[in-house]
Amino acid sequence: MSPMSKKTKDNNLSQPHARTFEYVLRNKEAAASLQVTNILEGGGDIMQTIAQQLRDEGKHEGIKIGEKRGEKRGEKRGKEYTAKETAIRMLKKGFDLNTIVEITGLEPSEVKKLRN
């Protein structure tokens, strides 16, 4: 048990509050970004305020991750669409299957479906 765990238990903080408080004390960057000084001066419920800020931080991080995933999916779909459009134009111009597969990167079965 860390020294802080003992102190927080002596002060009757609940386990989640104690862990949050320990995290903030160990992570100076988090403490700075959470503006602990302002929280202490405000006299509000410190643990709820810190927990809410951590939840907000997590929510914003989740949004960023979701946006990146969406961008990657969009890029992938755009590339697939472009490859299929190129294959269709090549089919119309009379290119053979192997050449279309080589240039577009599509599977032969995909190109065959586009013929119909």
matplotlib code that plots the C-alpha trace (Angstrom):
import matplotlib.pyplot as plt

x = [0.0, 1.4, 1.8, -1.0, -3.4, -3.0, -3.5, -6.6, -8.1, -7.4, -9.4, -12.3, -12.3, -14.1, -11.8, -12.7, -12.1, -8.8, -7.6, -8.6, -6.8, -3.7, -3.7, -3.8, -1.0, 1.2, 0.6, 1.6, 0.5, -3.0, -3.0, -2.1, -4.6, -7.3, -6.5, -6.4, -5.5, -8.7, -10.8, -9.3, -9.9, -13.5, -14.3, -16.5, -16.5, -13.0, -13.4, -16.6, -15.0, -11.9, -13.9, -16.1, -13.0, -11.5, -14.8, -14.9, -11.2, -12.1, -15.1, -13.1, -10.4, -13.1, -14.5, -11.0, -10.6, -14.0, -13.2, -9.9, -11.7, -14.3, -11.7, -9.9, -13.1, -14.0, -10.6, -10.8, -14.3, -13.1, -10.2, -12.4, -14.9, -12.1, -10.6, -14.0, -14.7, -11.3, -12.0, -15.3, -13.7, -11.0, -13.6, -15.3, -12.0, -11.4, -8.6, -8.1, -8.8, -5.2, -4.3, -7.3, -6.4, -2.8, -3.6, -6.6, -5.6, -9.1, -9.6, -10.4, -13.8, -14.6, -13.7, -15.9, -18.8, -18.3, -18.6, -22.3]
y = [0.0, 3.4, 6.1, 8.1, 5.1, 5.0, 8.7, 8.7, 5.8, 7.6, 10.6, 8.3, 8.9, 6.2, 4.0, 5.6, 9.1, 7.9, 6.5, 9.7, 11.8, 9.6, 9.8, 13.6, 13.8, 11.4, 13.0, 16.6, 17.3, 16.0, 18.1, 21.2, 20.5, 19.9, 23.2, 21.7, 25.0, 26.7, 23.7, 24.0, 27.7, 27.3, 25.1, 22.8, 19.0, 18.3, 14.7, 15.2, 18.1, 16.2, 13.1, 15.2, 16.8, 13.4, 12.1, 15.2, 14.6, 10.9, 11.9, 14.3, 11.7, 9.2, 11.7, 12.2, 8.4, 8.1, 10.9, 9.2, 5.9, 7.6, 9.3, 6.0, 4.3, 7.1, 7.1, 3.3, 3.5, 6.4, 4.3, 1.3, 3.5, 5.0, 1.6, 0.2, 3.3, 2.9, -0.8, 0.0, 2.5, 0.0, -2.7, -0.3, 0.4, -3.3, -3.9, -7.6, -8.9, -9.3, -5.7, -4.3, -6.3, -5.2, -1.5, -1.2, -3.7, -5.2, -9.0, -10.7, -11.7, -8.0, -7.1, -9.9, -8.6, -5.1, -6.6, -7.3]
z = [0.0, -0.9, 1.7, 0.1, 0.3, 4.1, 4.4, 2.3, 4.2, 7.5, 6.1, 5.3, 1.5, -0.5, -2.6, -6.0, -4.5, -2.9, -6.3, -8.1, -5.5, -5.7, -9.5, -9.4, -6.8, -8.7, -12.1, -12.0, -15.6, -14.7, -11.6, -13.6, -16.3, -13.7, -12.0, -8.5, -7.0, -8.3, -7.0, -3.5, -3.4, -4.6, -1.7, -3.7, -3.4, -4.6, -5.5, -7.6, -9.4, -10.2, -11.2, -13.5, -15.2, -15.7, -17.2, -19.5, -20.5, -21.3, -23.3, -25.4, -25.9, -27.0, -29.5, -31.0, -31.3, -33.0, -35.4, -36.4, -36.9, -39.1, -41.2, -41.8, -42.8, -45.1, -46.7, -47.2, -48.7, -51.0, -52.2, -52.9, -54.8, -56.9, -57.7, -58.7, -60.9, -62.5, -63.1, -64.8, -67.1, -67.9, -68.7, -71.0, -72.8, -73.2, -70.8, -69.8, -66.3, -65.2, -66.1, -64.3, -61.2, -61.3, -61.7, -59.4, -56.7, -56.8, -56.5, -59.8, -58.4, -57.7, -61.2, -62.6, -60.6, -62.1, -65.7, -65.1]

ax = plt.figure().add_subplot(projection="3d")
ax.plot(x, y, z, "-o")
ax.set_aspect("equal")
plt.show()
